[in-house]
């Protein structure tokens, strides 16, 4: 009985990976990760409204809000609405949880304050923020305490983040708010422009992840891929075959921006640091690590070995869980975690 009472009284701890596409939350009480799309549906219109309830439900099913863009909160109201029910699911006692969350390295103090505010308003009592790449590195199995420099590139939904880590410190970081969502947007726009067909987000993601980049060039012997979408004029569902080169051409400008950022910042490193990461190579994490051929492209542009994390889409939340477990038992541990002066 005493142990059960202690669990109720003790303040629980949670880890939050608030991503542009998906939100993942780990609770020390539950011991598992909950995952949900980072979208919010509009609240239903009052029943007194003269418009048919069925029609309102239909409209609501077609509308959703994404409170994040480029890896940061752009709509605080809906960010709170997104997090509140998720945090409620983590509650097993009376006390509000203490939260560990992460943010891209290029975020401003104001953007991190918005993240803290959203989590507090959603039901947390205290919030500590760490760099997303730090969590991703730990979750990818990188030894962040190594005396030799380690390189990580986290390609998320809204931001591509690069970090060089050595001796338990972020030695160098760089970020660009171009990532998977930009690739999917480019592909969807190309299909609408050429075929007058709109494809859903899941279909666009499938195309960007499964179609080979073909080393940034178009194939002389093009293949065709079957896609499902909605005819923008007739409004009916259609299935069509499109040239793979159309997808590659749409993706190339976005991929080029990411590659240029990586190549530019790798070349800026001191020779001693570059020599060290030559031995260890680059680790890729995030959903972008699943894009076919992306590892080969980065290897070609940097002349460094590139490997993909074992569970790239969960690297951040897994790293947060390890960080949370490390600090468990430390009194007021959240006050000991500081955002580094990058």
C-alpha positions in Angstrom: 0.0 0.0 0.0 2.9 2.4 0.8 4.5 1.7 -2.6 1.2 2.4 -4.4 0.7 5.6 -2.4 4.3 6.6 -3.2 3.7 6.2 -6.9 0.6 8.4 -6.7 2.4 11.1 -4.7 5.7 11.2 -6.6 5.8 13.5 -9.5 6.0 11.6 -12.8 8.5 12.4 -15.6 7.8 12.4 -19.3 9.8 12.9 -22.5 8.3 14.7 -25.5 9.4 14.7 -29.1 7.1 17.4 -30.6 7.8 17.0 -34.3 6.4 18.7 -37.3 4.8 15.4 -38.5 4.4 13.3 -35.4 4.5 13.8 -31.6 5.9 11.1 -29.4 5.6 11.0 -25.6 7.2 8.6 -23.1 5.9 8.5 -19.6 7.9 7.0 -16.7 4.5 5.8 -15.3 3.4 4.0 -18.4 6.9 2.9 -19.5 6.1 3.1 -23.3 6.0 5.6 -26.1 2.8 7.0 -27.3 2.7 8.4 -30.9 0.3 10.6 -32.6 0.2 12.8 -35.8 1.0 16.5 -35.0 -2.3 17.6 -36.3 -5.4 19.0 -34.6 -9.0 18.7 -35.8 -11.3 21.7 -35.4 -13.9 21.4 -32.7 -17.4 20.5 -33.7 -19.9 23.3 -34.4 -22.7 23.7 -31.9 -25.7 21.4 -32.4 -27.9 24.5 -32.6 -26.3 25.4 -35.9 -28.8 25.1 -38.7 -26.3 23.3 -40.9 -26.5 19.5 -41.1 -24.4 17.8 -38.4 -23.4 15.2 -40.9 -22.1 17.9 -43.2 -20.2 19.6 -40.4 -18.6 16.3 -39.5 -17.6 15.7 -43.1 -16.0 19.2 -43.3 -14.2 18.6 -40.0 -12.8 15.3 -41.3 -11.2 17.1 -44.2 -9.7 19.9 -42.2 -6.7 19.7 -39.8 -4.3 22.2 -38.4 -0.6 21.6 -38.0 0.7 23.9 -35.2 4.4 23.3 -36.2 6.4 24.4 -39.1 10.2 24.0 -39.7 10.5 22.1 -36.4 9.1 24.9 -34.3 5.7 26.0 -33.0 3.9 28.6 -35.2 0.4 28.2 -33.6 0.6 28.1 -29.8 -3.2 27.7 -29.4 -3.3 24.5 -31.4 0.0 23.3 -30.0 -1.6 23.3 -26.6 -4.7 21.5 -28.0 -2.4 18.9 -29.5 -0.5 18.2 -26.3 -3.2 18.5 -23.7 -5.0 15.1 -24.4 -1.7 13.4 -24.9 -0.3 14.6 -21.5 -3.6 13.6 -19.9 -3.1 10.0 -21.1 0.3 9.9 -19.3 -1.3 10.8 -15.9 -1.6 8.0 -13.4 -1.6 10.1 -10.2 -2.6 13.5 -9.0 0.6 15.4 -9.7 1.5 17.1 -12.9 4.5 15.6 -14.7 8.0 17.1 -15.2 8.8 17.1 -18.9 12.0 16.8 -20.9 11.7 18.0 -24.5 14.0 19.0 -27.4 14.3 21.6 -30.1 16.4 22.2 -33.2 19.8 23.9 -32.6 18.9 27.0 -34.6 15.9 27.8 -32.5 15.7 31.2 -30.9 15.1 31.7 -27.1 11.6 32.9 -28.0 10.9 29.8 -30.0 12.0 27.6 -27.1 9.9 29.7 -24.7 6.9 28.9 -26.9 7.7 25.2 -26.6 7.9 25.5 -22.8 4.7 27.5 -22.6 2.8 25.0 -24.7 3.9 22.0 -22.6 3.2 23.9 -19.3 -0.3 24.9 -20.5 -0.9 21.3 -21.6 -0.4 20.1 -18.1 3.3 19.8 -17.2 4.7 21.4 -14.0 8.3 21.9 -15.1 10.0 21.7 -18.6 13.7 21.2 -19.5 14.8 21.6 -23.2 17.8 19.9 -24.8 19.1 20.1 -28.4 17.3 17.7 -30.7 20.6 16.5 -32.2 21.9 15.7 -28.8 18.9 13.4 -28.1 19.2 12.0 -31.7 22.9 11.2 -31.2 22.2 9.3 -28.0 19.2 7.5 -29.5 21.3 6.5 -32.5 23.9 4.8 -30.3 26.6 7.5 -30.6 29.1 7.7 -27.7 28.7 11.4 -26.9 31.5 11.1 -24.3 34.0 9.9 -26.9 37.3 11.9 -27.1 37.1 11.6 -30.9 34.6 13.8 -32.8 31.3 12.2 -33.9 29.1 13.6 -36.7 25.3 13.3 -36.8 22.8 14.6 -39.4 19.2 14.6 -38.2 16.8 15.0 -41.2 13.4 15.6 -39.7 10.1 16.7 -41.1 10.8 20.4 -40.9 14.5 20.9 -40.2 17.8 19.3 -41.1 20.2 19.6 -38.2 24.0 18.8 -38.2 26.1 18.3 -35.1 29.7 17.5 -34.3 30.0 16.0 -30.8 33.1 15.4 -28.7 33.8 14.9 -25.0 30.2 15.3 -24.0 29.8 18.6 -25.8 28.3 20.0 -29.0 31.5 21.1 -30.7 29.8 22.5 -33.8 26.2 22.7 -35.1 24.4 24.0 -38.2 20.7 23.7 -39.3 18.5 24.5 -42.2 14.7 24.6 -42.1 14.5 22.4 -45.2 13.6 18.7 -44.8 11.1 16.0 -45.5 8.0 18.2 -45.6 9.7 20.3 -48.3 10.4 17.2 -50.4 6.8 16.1 -50.1 5.5 19.5 -51.0 7.7 19.7 -54.1 6.5 16.2 -55.2 2.8 17.0 -54.6 3.1 20.3 -56.5 4.8 18.7 -59.5 2.1 16.0 -59.7 -0.7 18.6 -59.5 1.0 20.8 -62.1 1.7 18.0 -64.6 -1.2 15.6 -64.0 -3.9 17.7 -62.2 -4.0 15.1 -59.5 -3.7 15.8 -55.8 -1.9 13.1 -53.6 -2.3 12.9 -49.9 0.6 13.3 -47.5 1.1 9.6 -47.0 1.3 9.0 -50.7 3.8 11.8 -51.2 5.9 10.4 -48.3 5.9 7.0 -50.0 7.1 8.5 -53.2 9.9 10.5 -51.6 11.1 7.5 -49.6 10.9 4.7 -52.2 12.0 6.4 -55.4 15.8 6.3 -55.9 17.4 9.7 -56.2 19.6 8.2 -59.0 22.5 10.3 -57.9 20.8 13.5 -58.7 20.5 12.7 -62.4 17.6 11.6 -64.6 17.4 8.1 -65.9 17.8 7.6 -69.7 15.5 4.6 -69.4 12.8 6.0 -67.2 10.5 3.8 -65.2 6.9 4.5 -64.3 5.3 4.4 -60.9 1.7 4.0 -60.0 0.1 6.5 -57.7 -3.3 7.1 -56.2 -4.8 10.6 -55.8 -7.7 12.8 -56.4 -8.6 14.5 -59.7 -8.6 18.3 -58.9 -11.3 19.1 -61.5 -13.6 16.1 -61.3 -13.1 15.4 -57.6 -13.0 11.6 -58.0 -10.2 9.2 -56.9 -7.9 8.2 -59.7 -4.9 5.9 -60.2 -2.3 7.0 -62.7 1.2 6.1 -63.8 3.8 8.9 -63.7 7.4 9.1 -64.9 9.9 8.5 -62.1 12.0 11.3 -63.5 9.2 13.8 -62.7 9.6 12.9 -59.1 13.4 13.1 -59.2 13.3 16.5 -60.9 10.9 17.8 -58.2 13.1 16.5 -55.4 16.4 17.7 -56.7 16.3 21.4 -55.7 15.3 20.5 -52.1 18.0 17.7 -51.9 20.5 20.2 -53.3 19.8 22.7 -50.5 20.3 20.0 -47.9 23.5 18.7 -49.5 25.0 22.2 -49.8 24.3 23.0 -46.2 26.0 19.7 -45.1 29.0 20.1 -47.5 29.6 23.8 -46.6 29.6 23.1 -42.9 31.7 20.0 -43.1 34.4 21.9 -45.1 34.4 24.6 -42.4 35.6 22.2 -39.7 39.2 22.4 -38.5 41.5 19.8 -40.1 41.9 18.0 -36.7 38.1 17.6 -36.3 37.6 16.6 -39.9 40.3 13.9 -39.5 38.5 12.5 -36.5 35.1 12.3 -38.2 36.8 10.7 -41.2 37.4 7.7 -38.9 33.9 7.6 -37.4 31.9 8.8 -40.4 28.4 10.4 -40.3 25.3 8.9 -38.7 21.9 9.8 -40.2 18.8 9.9 -38.2 15.3 11.2 -38.6 12.6 10.3 -41.2 14.9 11.7 -44.0 17.3 8.9 -43.3 14.7 6.6 -44.9 14.9 8.4 -48.3 16.3 6.0 -50.8 19.9 7.0 -51.8 20.3 9.9 -49.4 23.2 8.2 -47.6 25.0 7.7 -50.9 24.5 11.4 -51.9 25.9 12.7 -48.6 28.8 10.3 -48.9 29.5 11.6 -52.4 29.4 15.2 -51.4 31.5 14.9 -48.2 33.8 12.0 -49.0 32.9 10.5 -45.6 31.4 7.2 -44.7 27.7 7.5 -43.9 25.6 5.1 -41.9 21.9 5.1 -41.0 20.8 4.8 -37.4 19.1 1.5 -36.5 15.8 3.2 -35.7 16.1 6.7 -37.3 12.6 7.9 -36.9 12.7 7.3 -33.1 16.2 8.4 -32.4 15.1 11.7 -30.8 12.6 10.1 -28.4 14.9 7.2 -27.6 17.7 9.6 -26.7 15.3 11.7 -24.6 14.3 8.5 -22.7 17.9 7.7 -22.0 18.6 11.3 -20.8 15.5 11.1 -18.6 16.5 7.8 -17.1 20.0 9.2 -16.4 18.6 12.1 -14.4 15.9 10.1 -12.6 16.6 10.2 -8.9 18.5 13.5 -9.0 16.7 16.1 -7.0 15.3 18.9 -9.2 17.1 17.4 -12.1 15.4 19.7 -14.6 17.2 22.7 -13.2 20.6 21.1 -14.0 19.9 20.9 -17.8 20.9 24.0 -19.7 20.7 24.9 -23.3 24.3 25.2 -24.5 25.6 28.6 -25.8 26.0 27.6 -29.5 
